[in-house]
Amino acid sequence: MLHRFLETIRTGDVQSLSEIARTMDISPDMVLRMAQELTHKGYLQEIGTNCDEPQKGCPDCPVNNTCQVMGKHWFLTEKGRVAVSSTATIK
């Protein structure tokens, strides 16, 4: 399930917790817990949680324009990209 979650984030087909929950047929609360766990383990990085006003984009940020106050949004780290592209077990 974690691999599927990372793949969902990688493709970018869905943009919100509720869309991810619907796509994966799990609760939004479970999506949030999975995202937090994968972020804690270094597979994901959260975008925009500390942006109170527009500012220059971060060089590694896929948004890469200006940060705005937004809901939770994640992107794969290098570790996450490797996990999605391989058959390795996510630990």
N, C-alpha and C positions, 0 to 999 in steps of 0.2 A: 504494500500500500504506500509506503514512503517513496519507493521508486516511482510509482505512478504519480504521486503528488509532485515530485521534482520534475517529472516529464511535463505535467500540466503547467507548471510555472515556466519551464523552458520554452514551450510552444507559444505561450502568451495568448492563447485562444480565449482565456477567461480573465477577467480583470478584478473581480471582487471576491471576498470570502464567500458570499452567498452563491455566486456563480460556480466557484470551485466546489463548494459543498454539493450543489445540485449535480454537477458533472460527475463527481465521485460517489454520489448517493450516500453522503455522510452529513452530520450536523455542522453548521458553521462553527460551533464551539470546538468540535474535533479538528476542523481545518485550522483554526487559530492555534490550538495546542500543538498540532503537527508542525506548523510554521515556526512557532516559538522554539520547539525542540530542535528542528533542523537548523535554525538560526544559531542556537546555542552551540550546536555541534560543528558549525562552520560550513554547512552546505548551502545556506542562504544568507543574504544580507538584506536587511530592511531598508527601504528608501523613504526618506522624508519625515521620519518621526520627530526630528528635532528642529524642523523648519517652521519658524513662526512668521516669517515674511520671505518674499522672494530673495534669492541670492544666487550667485554663480554656481553652475553645476559642478559636481565633483568629476575628476578625470575618468574614474572607473565606473561612473554611474551610467546605466543605459538610457536614462532620460537625457542626460548630458546637455541640457539647456539651462533652465533655471528651476530651482526647487520651489515648490509651492506647498502650502498646507494641504495635505491630502490624507485620504484614508491609508490604511496599511497596504503596502505593496512590496513585493520581494523580487529579487533576482538571484540567479545562481552564482555562487562563487566558483572559483576554479575547481575546488573540491567537489562542488555540486555538479559541475559540467562533466567531470571525470566519472562520477557515480552514475549519471544518466547515460553516458556513452558506453559504460562497461556493464558487465553482468555481476559486478562485485556487490556484496551485501552491504547495505548502509548500516553503520554501527553508531 
